[in-house]
Amino acid sequence: MRPVRVTVTGVGVSPVIVCDWRATAFAVGLGVVVAGTATYTVEYTFDDVFAAAFNPASAAWFPHQDLTGQTTNKDSNLAFPPTGVRLNVTSGTGAVTLNFISTEAM
């Protein structure tokens, strides 16, 4: 699987990175790099991201326990399979990049 990278500049939310929740050996490495000043949270959902009515704005998002309210470069992982992951930048003017590397992803 090739790494997936999403960047948010200023306040905003990245597109959803879709996970293959059916993988038998699911594992994801998450690395966040901050350029400038920003506060961010990595979030995940269990909602059906393939449903025709899926709307990221109204989905149930859960904050990653290690990557919530952070302001510096951080890394962590997901050992269980959500259906999607996103980066939510809540303040600042810098650029924040989420690096997502999975054993299985779509």
C-alpha positions in Angstrom: 0.0 0.0 0.0 1.3 3.4 -0.9 1.2 6.0 1.8 -1.6 8.5 1.8 -0.9 12.1 2.7 -3.5 14.9 3.3 -2.6 18.4 4.2 -4.8 21.1 5.7 -3.6 24.7 5.7 -5.3 27.0 8.2 -8.5 25.8 9.9 -10.4 23.0 8.2 -10.9 19.3 7.8 -9.2 16.9 5.3 -11.0 14.6 3.0 -11.7 11.2 4.5 -9.1 8.5 4.1 -11.1 5.2 3.6 -9.9 2.1 5.5 -10.4 -1.5 4.6 -12.1 -2.6 7.8 -12.4 -6.2 6.4 -8.6 -6.7 6.4 -7.5 -9.7 8.5 -4.3 -8.0 9.5 -5.3 -4.4 9.9 -2.7 -1.9 11.1 -2.2 1.8 10.4 0.7 4.1 11.2 -0.2 7.7 11.6 2.4 10.5 11.5 1.4 14.2 11.7 3.8 17.0 10.7 3.1 20.6 11.6 4.6 23.5 9.6 3.9 26.8 11.4 1.3 27.1 14.2 -1.8 24.9 14.4 -3.8 22.8 16.7 -5.1 19.5 15.3 -6.9 16.2 16.1 -6.9 13.0 14.1 -10.4 11.5 14.0 -11.9 8.2 12.9 -15.4 7.0 12.2 -17.3 3.7 12.0 -20.0 5.1 9.8 -20.5 3.5 6.3 -18.3 5.8 4.2 -19.6 4.0 1.1 -23.3 4.8 1.7 -24.9 7.1 -0.8 -26.1 9.3 2.1 -22.7 9.5 3.8 -21.9 13.1 4.8 -18.6 13.6 6.6 -20.0 16.8 8.3 -22.7 14.7 10.1 -20.8 11.5 10.6 -19.9 10.3 14.2 -16.2 11.1 14.5 -14.0 9.9 17.4 -10.8 11.7 18.5 -7.7 9.5 18.4 -6.5 9.3 22.1 -2.9 10.2 21.3 -3.5 12.8 18.5 -6.1 15.1 20.1 -5.5 18.8 20.6 -1.9 18.5 19.5 0.4 21.4 18.3 3.6 19.6 17.4 4.7 16.7 15.2 3.3 13.4 16.6 2.9 9.8 15.6 0.7 6.9 16.7 -1.3 4.0 15.2 -4.6 2.3 14.8 -4.7 -1.3 15.7 -8.4 -1.8 15.0 -10.3 -1.0 11.8 -12.4 2.1 11.5 -14.0 2.8 8.2 -12.4 6.3 7.7 -9.8 8.7 9.1 -9.5 12.4 8.8 -7.4 15.4 10.0 -9.2 18.2 11.8 -7.3 21.4 12.2 -9.1 23.6 14.8 -6.9 26.6 15.0 -3.8 28.3 13.6 -2.4 29.4 10.3 0.1 26.7 9.6 0.0 23.6 7.3 -0.6 20.2 9.0 0.0 17.0 7.1 -1.3 13.6 8.1 0.8 10.6 6.8 -1.3 7.4 6.7 0.4 4.1 6.1 -1.7 1.0 6.2 -1.2 -2.7 5.7 -4.6 -2.6 4.0 -6.3 0.5 2.7 -8.4 1.6 -0.3 
